[in-house]
Amino acid sequence: TNVTATGENATLQFPQEIVDVAGSVLNVREPELIIEVQKKHMERHPHHIPMLFMFDIIHGFHTTFPIPLAQGCSFDPEVAEKIARATAKESCVSGMHVTFSPMVDLARDARWGRVTESTGEDPYLNSVMAAATVKGYQGDDLSKEDTICACVKHFAAYGGVEGGREYGSVDVSERTLRQYYLPSYKAACDAGSGMLMTAFNAIGGVPATGDKHLVKDILRDEWGFEGVIITDYGSLSNMQNHGISDSDEELARLALEATVNIEMCVDRYAKGLPEALKSGKITMEQIDARVWEVLKLKNRLGLFENPFHFAD
């Protein structure tokens, strides 16, 4: 199996030395293939560190359950927890480590195309359902069988884009942000979500993936989130579309200073971080801190003892 054929490499063409030290991969979902890829990756990796296998598992893996919006209509967090627990069992034996769920974005504009992934328009309901879903996925110990790491998304206010336009801008006051949009993300984090995903949108002109106030000041420092932060699908590069910069170095610096750990499906970190380090705009201590959080999640999943995490 050629691991460079997975993900976005058909267009990005990562050199083999970058692939050999990749920390995670998306959309590899067959357990036999996952075991094979993990074995070969650990053989090639200089420190034999296992990869994370991640996938969008939104409302069931092999078994299809009602969409999150329908779960929200039940007003029953026990239902959400049971669905997540069943999903975790199927995902774990299939080799998955992380699911990009729950999506807890407040949805009040029917023009927005992601409404079906949310549990609705009420911040309290969204918070309760988010916590229940995280608990269902992760159980009490992520290193145990039948568990999968949750990734709460999309931080933040993704459902508030103007006109329901995907990847667009959000214009809200700090009070509105905190009173309506942020509670559900906090509930998921308080429930122990191991990962969080940044959003494509900008808030007040600042792209969320590079928003130091939003991600570092509020999420990390104020809420005490110690997990892994991953970008949405190319959202680190998408910051360029918000008019911030087109420089790999500058975009990588902004995301790192916002304490983002993993870039998804682009090469801004791969290209920009070495440049920013060489120019003195970032420090190795910053990089080490973000790497350490990824290693802690892998340890929490028990991957150093069991790299295949019950894939069968």
LINTA-V510510 format. One line per field, one symbol per residue. ss: DSSP state (h for helix, s for strand, l for the rest). psi: psi as a letter, one per 20 degrees, with the letter a starting at -180 (. if undefined). burial: # if it has 9 or more other ideal C-beta (glycine too) atoms within 8 Angstrom, else .. A space follows every 50 residues. Layout:
ss: ???
psi: ???
burial: ???
This chain:
ss: llhhhlllhhhhlllhhhhllllsssllllhhhhhhhhhhhhhhllllll lssssllllllllllllhhhhhhlllhhhhhhhhhhhhhhhhhllllssl llslllllllllllhhhlllllhhhhhhhhhhhhhhhhllllllllllss sssssllhhhlhhhllllsslllhhhhhhhhhhhhhhhhhllllssssll lssllsshhhlhhhhhhhhhhhlllllsssssslhhhhhhhhlllllhhh hhhhhhhllllssslllhhhhhhhhhhhhllllhhhhhhhhhhhhhhhhh llllllllllll
psi: poiiirbjihhhlpqhhghhjqirqqjoiphgggggggghghhhphjkpq qppqqnngmqegpprqqhghghihknhhggghghghghghggiijqhppm qqojppojoiipijhhiqjbjphgghgghggggggggibioiirqkqqpq oprporkhijqpjjoqjbqpnqrhggghhghhhhghggghijpiqqprrh rqokiophhknhggggggggggikpjappqrrnjhghihhijjgqjpggg gggggghjkpgppokrkgghghghghghijhrqhhgggghghhghhghhh ikhhhniiljp.
burial: ..#..#..#....#...###.#.###.##.#.######.###..#...## #####.#####...#.###.##....#.###################### #######.#..#.##.####..#.###############..###.##### ###########..#.#.###.#...###.##########.#.######## ###..#######.#######..#.#.######.#######.#.#...### ##############.########.###....#...##.###.######## ###....####.
